[in-house]
């Protein structure tokens, strides 16, 4: 019996000894853990905070806010602040995609910090001041903020670091037009008895150009030019076209086609988009066209009646009306069949010079080819009467009866031989309308340059071409062939 009591007493004493100690230990441990959870963020909390900021593009006319991050401080490396201060910064706050600050990150006072904030331009890492930031945004330059952060999720966890970048892009500045250089082709040429409808197609005015002060083409920009429209009314004189009554005073053939050897005048209208910068510019020019910023084919508008500006109407902006001449060719110019050739024509010696014809088969009065001179030709044309002409320049033809034709493959002189030094000049017989063919170092005819008659040229050497003809060196890589009208004089 005594033995049983003894064991029971020992057991009770053990329980009494353990019980008071066990409860406080459990309670103390729970209190410490709860206090630590308040001081540290979680990875999700950090992500939620950083995810609230995104790149910002301003709407048209948006004025950047004046930022107030860490009042009195300049953005730059080593600027340390708090997540709450960054979140509430006047400029950075504009990039927030929502308005609910993640408090678990902002209130994590143990190692949850913004260690650096730096603002810089896209092409430079130089830190910008508050004033510089706003100035650049107002000038249209994008500004990037780089925010360096650091946080711990517990006392024993390693710090997580990284950067968050936010780029602020100002709206593209509204383009302004402060100058308009208008160019277009006038006159244009058409065949006799052709249908006027061809000159009323949009494609017939594809060469109209309106360039602003930067040289940017506005025609084709649907934000600036609404249309370029050729007129359907033809006038007999430039004056009546500029008056633009809307009623034709020109005479067509009875079947409504253009009459041969006649000049007509047609208006072309360039219409701006309502409210565009071109519309604004033209409206100003309508009020005062004396500033010289508006030109038509290089001539200031103040000095010409062409290129008339009309005010905007209900649905369209101000417009420009241009007048172009339409030259109708002769009856004799009709029916030419053109074919490509590759040869050289040499003028005959029966006359001192030979006249040229233009595309309309009219005599060119200020140019001619001297006798015994060779010219590259690329086209031959034949009319219904069997007349043949060779083209020797753009819009210039010579009658086949005045020249001899040779295939170019057999007339290229090739390299020169028997070169000899000279010190003299080559004189060319006049009149000045005569032109003398030039050849390059390979003996090939030069197609875009020639020497005028009644002129003199220094020469430092002569040579012989493959045909045995003497040539004189008159310019770098250019030679003139000896012959009628070409004279050498030694110094």
Buried (B, 14 or more C-beta within 10 A) or exposed (E): EEEEEEEEEEEEEEEEEEEEEEEEEEEEEEEEEEEEEEBBBBEEBBEBBBEBBEEBEBEEEEEBBEBBBBEEEBBBEEBEBBBBBBBBBEBBBBBBEEEEBBBBBBBBEBBBBBBBBBBBBEEEEEBBEBEBBBBBBEEEBBBBBBBBBBBBBBEEEEEBEEEBEBBBBBEEEEBEBEBBBBBBBBEBBBBBBBEBEEBBEEEBBEEBBBBBEEEEEBBEBEEBBBBBBBBEBBBBEBEBBBEBEEEBBBEBEEEEBBBBBBBBBBBBBBBBBBEBBBBBBBBBBBEEBEEEBBBBBEEBBEEEEBBBBBEBEEEBBBBBBBBBBBBBBEBBBBEBEEEEBEBBBBBEEEEBBBBBBBBBBBEBEEBBBBBBBBBBBBBBBBBEEEBBBBBBBEEBBBBBEBBEBBEBEEBBBEEBEEEEEBEBBBBBBBEEBBBBBBBEEEBBBBBEEBBBBEBEBBBEBBBBBEEEEBBBBBBEEBBBBBBBBBEBEEE
